[in-house]
Amino acid sequence: MNATFVLPGIAAIQEDMIAIRRRIHAHPELGFKEFATSALVAELLTSWGYQVTRGLGGTGVVGTLKNGVGPSLGLRTDMDALPIQETTGLPYASRIDGVMHACGHDGHTATLLAAAKHLAGSRSFSGTLHLIFQPAEEGLGGARKMLEDGLFEQFPCDAVFAMHNVPGYPAGQLGFLSGPFMSSADTVTIRVVGKGGHGAVPHKAIDPVVVCSSIVMGLQSIVSRNVNPQEMAIITVGSIHAGVASNVIPPSAEMSLSVRALAAEVRDLLELRITELVHGQAASFGARAEIDYFRCHPVLVNHPAETRFARKVAHEWVGDAGLIDDLRPFTASEDFAFMLERCPGSYITIGNGDGERSCTLHNPGYDFNDTCLAIGASYWVKLAERFLV
C-alpha cells in the first residue's frame, strides 16, 4: 500500500482504528448476536455526533450525519463472524471458542468507523450520510431483514455502496466491475423416501441410496446440457446422509445442494430442471422425493452509473497503480445484493494481499490485513465527499 493514498486525517487515527479492529476480532459474534459489536459501533458514532438508530435487522445500526442540503448516500458494512475455530495464534485471536472473524468483517467495520470519525470532524460534504452496519451477512439474510424493517424507508439513499476485502490481490488495491458481479446462492434439501429392508434381500426394498446416486449423476447433466455454455452455473452436492449399518437398507436418505448462477434466468432454469430431474429419477425407482428449495441470495448486480462513478473517484485519487485491472465476477454470494435490488449502487473490492494471513476467506488461519484499513477508510471519505456535493 502506498502511504500517499492515505488521507492525513485518517493516518492520524489509524492506530486507534486498528486497535478497535483487533478488539472486535478478539470478541467475534455470530449473525443476529452482534450485541457487543453493535453497542461499540453505536457508542462511537454517538460520540462523534451521529444520530444513531439501533435494532434494524435485530442488531443492525445506522448512523446518520446531516450537513447542509444535498443528496443522500448510504455506506454499508457487515459485522458478523463465522462458526470457525481460529488457528492464527495471534495476540488478538478470538477469545470465543468456535467463533472467529474469518471473512474480515471486523476490518470492514473498523474501516467504516475510521471514515465516520474523519467525516464527522471535517464535515466536508453537503447532504446526508447514512452509515449502515449490517448484521448476519453470512447466509442468514441480515440485509433482507434490515430492508424488511424499513431501512430505505427510514433512511432513503440516492445510492448505496459496500466494500469487501479479497485475498490474493495486492493490499489496498481497489476493484470495480459493472453488471453481474457475485452469484446467486440457493440451498436445496432433498429427502428421498424409499422402502427400508435387509441388505441380504434388496429386491424387497426400494433403496434410497441408489436413488440418490442416480440423482447425483443426473444433476451433472443440467449444467452441461441445459445451461448455455457461455453462462455460469454451479450445482454442488455437499452432503448425503443415509442409514447406520452396512447390512440395512434405510427407508430414506437426505441430500443437500448448493446452487449458484450469475444470471437470474439461469437461476430460474436451474430450479426448474433440478426439481424435474429429482422427481423423475425418484419415480423411476419407485421412490418419491421431497424438495425444500430455499432461495438465499439473488445475483449481485452492480449498477453501471454508480460503478463508473465509484471507479472514477478511485482512479482520480490513486491512478492505475491503485486499481485491480483484472477483476472478474465471483461465484461467491453476498446479501448486499438485496440492497442493490432496492437502491442503485455498487459493491467494491479491496485487495487483502497474499501473505501468510491472507489465505482464502472462511479459513481458520485468515486475518484481515491492517494495512488496508487506512486506504479503505480514505476511499470512503473521498467517495462521500465527491457524492455529497
C-alpha positions in Angstrom: 0.0 0.0 0.0 1.3 3.5 -0.9 1.2 5.7 2.1 0.4 8.7 -0.2 -3.0 7.1 -0.8 -4.0 7.7 2.9 -5.5 11.0 3.9 -3.7 12.8 6.7 -6.8 12.8 8.9 -7.1 9.0 8.5 -3.4 8.5 9.1 -3.7 10.4 12.4 -6.3 7.9 13.7 -5.0 4.8 12.0 -3.5 3.1 15.1 -6.6 3.8 17.2 -8.8 2.2 14.5 -6.5 -0.8 14.2 -6.9 -1.3 17.9 -10.7 -1.2 17.5 -10.4 -3.7 14.7 -8.4 -6.1 16.9 -10.8 -5.6 19.8 -13.7 -6.7 17.6 -11.6 -9.6 16.2 -10.9 -10.9 19.7 -14.6 -10.8 20.6 -16.4 -12.2 17.5 -20.2 -12.6 17.4 -22.3 -14.7 15.1 -25.2 -13.4 13.0 -28.0 -11.6 14.8 -25.9 -11.9 18.0 -23.6 -9.0 17.4 -24.7 -7.3 20.7 -21.3 -6.1 21.9 -20.2 -5.1 18.4 -23.3 -3.1 17.6 -23.1 -1.5 21.1 -19.5 -0.4 20.4 -20.4 0.9 17.0 -23.4 2.9 18.4 -21.3 4.3 21.2 -18.5 5.5 18.9 -20.9 7.0 16.3 -22.9 8.8 19.0 -19.7 10.3 20.5 -18.7 11.7 17.1 -22.1 13.4 16.6 -24.1 10.9 14.5 -27.8 10.3 15.1 -27.8 6.6 15.8 -30.7 4.2 15.2 -30.4 0.6 16.6 -32.4 -2.5 16.1 -32.9 -2.7 12.4 -32.5 -6.3 11.4 -32.2 -7.1 15.1 -28.7 -5.9 15.8 -28.2 -3.5 12.9 -27.0 0.0 13.5 -27.5 3.1 11.3 -25.5 6.3 11.9 -26.9 9.4 10.2 -24.9 12.7 9.7 -26.5 15.7 8.0 -24.5 18.6 6.8 -26.3 21.2 4.7 -28.6 20.4 1.8 -27.8 17.8 -0.8 -28.2 14.2 -1.8 -28.3 11.1 0.5 -25.6 8.5 0.5 -25.5 5.1 2.1 -22.3 3.2 3.0 -22.8 -0.3 4.2 -20.6 -2.7 6.1 -21.0 -6.1 7.8 -20.4 -7.1 11.5 -20.9 -10.8 11.9 -18.3 -13.6 12.4 -18.3 -17.3 11.5 -18.6 -20.6 13.4 -14.9 -21.4 12.8 -12.2 -22.2 15.3 -9.3 -19.8 14.8 -5.8 -21.1 14.4 -3.8 -18.0 13.8 -2.2 -17.8 17.2 -2.2 -14.0 17.1 -2.2 -12.0 20.3 -5.7 -10.7 19.5 -7.0 -14.0 18.3 -10.6 -14.9 19.0 -11.4 -15.5 22.7 -14.7 -17.2 21.8 -14.4 -20.9 21.3 -15.5 -21.9 17.8 -16.2 -18.4 16.6 -13.9 -16.1 14.6 -13.7 -13.3 12.1 -12.6 -15.4 9.1 -14.0 -13.1 6.5 -12.7 -9.7 7.5 -15.9 -8.2 8.8 -14.0 -6.9 11.8 -11.8 -5.0 9.3 -14.8 -3.7 7.3 -16.4 -2.4 10.4 -13.3 -0.6 11.7 -12.7 0.8 8.2 -16.1 2.4 8.0 -15.7 3.6 11.6 -12.5 5.4 10.7 -14.2 7.1 7.8 -17.1 8.0 10.0 -14.8 9.7 12.5 -13.0 11.7 9.8 -16.2 12.8 8.1 -17.7 13.9 11.4 -14.7 16.0 12.1 -14.2 17.6 8.7 -17.8 18.0 7.5 -16.5 18.5 4.0 -19.7 17.5 2.3 -23.3 18.7 1.7 -26.1 16.3 2.2 -27.0 13.3 4.3 -24.7 10.4 5.1 -26.2 7.1 6.3 -23.7 4.5 7.6 -25.2 1.1 7.6 -23.7 -1.5 10.0 -25.4 -4.7 9.0 -25.7 -7.9 11.0 -25.9 -11.5 9.8 -24.4 -11.3 6.3 -23.1 -14.9 6.4 -26.0 -16.7 5.0 -28.6 -15.5 7.5 -30.1 -12.7 5.4 -29.3 -9.7 7.6 -29.6 -7.3 4.7 -33.1 -8.6 3.8 -34.1 -8.3 7.5 -32.9 -4.7 7.6 -34.9 -4.0 4.4 -38.0 -5.7 5.9 -37.6 -3.4 9.0 -37.8 -0.3 6.7 -34.1 0.5 6.1 -34.6 2.6 2.9 -38.0 4.0 4.1 -36.4 5.4 7.2 -33.1 6.2 5.6 -33.7 6.9 1.9 -30.5 6.8 -0.1 -29.8 8.1 -3.6 -27.1 5.5 -3.8 -25.5 2.8 -1.6 -22.1 1.3 -1.7 -20.3 -1.5 0.1 -16.7 -2.9 0.3 -15.2 -6.3 0.9 -11.6 -7.5 1.1 -10.3 -10.0 -1.4 -7.2 -12.1 -0.5 -4.7 -12.6 -3.4 -4.9 -9.1 -4.8 -2.3 -6.5 -3.7 -3.1 -5.0 -0.4 -5.2 -1.8 -0.7 -5.8 -2.0 -4.5 -9.5 -1.2 -5.3 -11.6 -3.2 -7.7 -14.7 -2.2 -9.7 -16.9 -4.2 -12.1 -20.3 -3.2 -13.5 -23.1 -5.7 -14.0 -23.5 -9.2 -12.5 -20.6 -9.4 -10.0 -21.4 -12.1 -7.5 -23.6 -15.2 -8.0 -26.9 -16.1 -6.6 -26.8 -18.8 -3.8 -29.6 -21.2 -3.2 -29.7 -24.2 -0.8 -31.7 -27.3 -1.8 -32.6 -30.1 0.7 -33.8 -33.3 -0.9 -35.4 -36.2 1.0 -35.7 -39.4 -0.9 -38.3 -41.8 0.5 -37.9 -45.4 -0.5 -38.6 -48.6 1.4 -36.3 -50.0 4.0 -35.2 -53.6 4.2 -32.3 -56.0 4.8 -29.2 -55.8 2.7 -29.5 -59.6 2.0 -32.8 -59.2 0.3 -32.5 -55.9 -1.7 -35.3 -56.9 -4.1 -37.8 -56.4 -1.3 -36.7 -52.8 -0.7 -36.5 -49.6 -2.6 -33.0 -48.4 -1.9 -32.9 -44.5 -1.4 -29.1 -44.6 -1.6 -29.2 -45.9 -5.1 -31.8 -43.3 -5.9 -29.5 -40.5 -4.5 -26.6 -41.9 -6.5 -28.6 -41.7 -9.7 -29.8 -38.2 -8.8 -26.2 -37.0 -8.3 -25.1 -38.3 -11.7 -28.2 -36.8 -13.3 -27.6 -33.4 -11.8 -24.3 -33.2 -13.7 -26.2 -33.1 -17.0 -28.1 -29.9 -16.1 -25.1 -27.6 -16.3 -23.5 -29.5 -19.2 -26.7 -30.0 -21.3 -29.4 -27.5 -20.2 -27.4 -24.3 -19.5 -25.9 -22.2 -22.2 -22.1 -22.9 -22.1 -21.5 -19.2 -22.1 -23.3 -18.8 -18.8 -22.0 -19.7 -15.3 -23.9 -22.3 -13.3 -22.9 -24.5 -10.4 -24.6 -27.4 -8.7 -22.7 -28.9 -5.8 -23.9 -31.9 -3.8 -22.4 -31.1 -0.4 -23.8 -33.9 1.7 -25.6 -37.2 1.5 -26.9 -38.9 4.7 -28.5 -42.3 4.9 -28.5 -45.4 7.1 -26.4 -46.5 10.1 -25.5 -50.1 9.3 -23.8 -51.8 6.3 -26.4 -54.6 6.0 -29.6 -52.5 6.4 -31.2 -50.6 3.5 -32.6 -47.4 5.1 -36.1 -46.2 4.4 -34.9 -42.7 3.4 -31.9 -40.6 2.6 -31.2 -36.8 2.5 -29.1 -34.7 0.2 -28.0 -31.1 0.4 -27.1 -29.0 -2.6 -25.6 -25.6 -3.2 -26.8 -23.9 -6.5 -25.3 -20.8 -8.0 -25.7 -18.7 -11.1 -24.7 -15.3 -12.4 -27.9 -14.6 -14.2 -31.5 -14.5 -12.9 -32.8 -16.5 -15.9 -30.2 -19.2 -15.3 -31.1 -19.3 -11.6 -34.7 -20.0 -12.6 -33.7 -22.6 -15.1 -31.6 -24.5 -12.5 -34.5 -24.6 -10.1 -36.9 -25.9 -12.7 -34.5 -28.6 -14.0 -33.3 -29.7 -10.6 -36.9 -30.1 -9.4 -38.0 -32.0 -12.6 -34.9 -34.3 -12.5 -35.1 -35.2 -8.9 -38.8 -36.1 -9.0 -38.3 -38.0 -12.3 -35.3 -40.0 -11.0 -37.0 -40.9 -7.8 -40.2 -42.0 -9.6 -38.1 -44.2 -12.0 -37.0 -46.3 -9.0 -40.5 -46.4 -7.4 -39.4 -43.9 -4.7 -40.6 -40.4 -4.1 -38.7 -37.1 -3.4 -39.5 -34.2 -1.1 -37.7 -31.0 -2.1 -37.1 -27.9 0.0 -35.7 -25.3 -2.4 -34.6 -22.2 -0.5 -33.5 -19.1 -2.4 -30.9 -17.4 -0.3 -29.2 -14.6 -2.2 -30.0 -13.2 -5.6 -27.3 -12.3 -8.2 -25.5 -9.2 -7.0 -25.7 -6.7 -9.9 -23.6 -3.5 -9.7 -25.4 -0.5 -11.3 -23.4 0.9 -14.3 -23.6 4.6 -13.5 -22.8 4.2 -9.8 -19.9 1.8 -10.6 -18.4 4.2 -13.1 -18.7 7.0 -10.5 -17.0 4.9 -7.8 -14.2 3.8 -10.1 -13.6 7.4 -11.3 -13.3 8.6 -7.7 -10.7 5.9 -7.1 -8.8 6.5 -10.4 -8.5 10.2 -9.9 -7.1 9.6 -6.4 -4.8 6.5 -6.8 -4.4 6.2 -10.6 -4.0 2.9 -12.5 -1.5 1.6 -9.9 -4.1 1.6 -7.2 -6.7 -0.3 -9.1 -7.3 -4.0 -9.7 -7.2 -4.3 -13.5 -8.2 -7.9 -14.0 -11.3 -8.2 -11.8 -13.8 -10.8 -12.8 -17.2 -11.9 -11.4 -17.1 -14.0 -8.2 -19.0 -17.3 -7.8 -19.4 -16.5 -4.1 -22.5 -14.7 -2.9 -23.3 -11.6 -0.9 -26.6 -10.4 0.6 -25.8 -6.8 -0.3 -27.5 -7.9 -3.5 -30.8 -7.4 -1.7 -29.9 -3.7 -1.1 -28.9 -3.2 -4.7 -32.3 -4.5 -5.9 -33.8 -1.7 -3.9 -31.3 1.1 -4.4 -28.7 1.9 -7.1 -25.1 1.4 -6.0 -22.1 -0.8 -6.3 -20.1 -3.4 -4.4 -16.4 -2.6 -4.3 -13.4 -4.9 -3.5 -10.2 -4.1 -1.8 -7.1 -6.3 -2.0 -6.1 -8.0 1.2 -2.6 -9.1 0.0 -1.2 -12.5 -0.4 0.8 -13.1 2.8 0.6 -15.9 5.4 -2.6 -14.5 7.0 -4.2 -13.5 3.7 -5.3 -17.1 2.9 -8.7 -17.7 1.5 -11.8 -16.3 3.3 -13.6 -18.6 5.7 -10.3 -20.2 6.6 -9.2 -20.7 10.3 -5.8 -19.1 9.5 -7.2 -15.9 7.9 -6.7 -12.4 9.3 -7.7 -9.0 7.9 -4.7 -7.1 6.6 -4.5 -3.9 8.8 -2.6 -2.1 6.1 -5.8 -2.0 4.1 -7.8 -0.2 6.8 -6.5 3.3 6.2 -6.7 3.2 2.5 -10.2 1.8 2.6 -11.3 4.5 5.0 -9.7 7.2 2.9 -11.5 5.9 -0.1 -14.9 6.1 1.8 -14.1 9.7 2.7 -13.2 10.5 -0.9 -16.4 8.8 -2.2 -18.6 10.6 0.3 -17.1 14.0 -0.3 -17.5 13.6 -4.1 -21.0 12.2 -4.0 -22.4 14.6 -1.4 -22.0 18.0 -3.1 
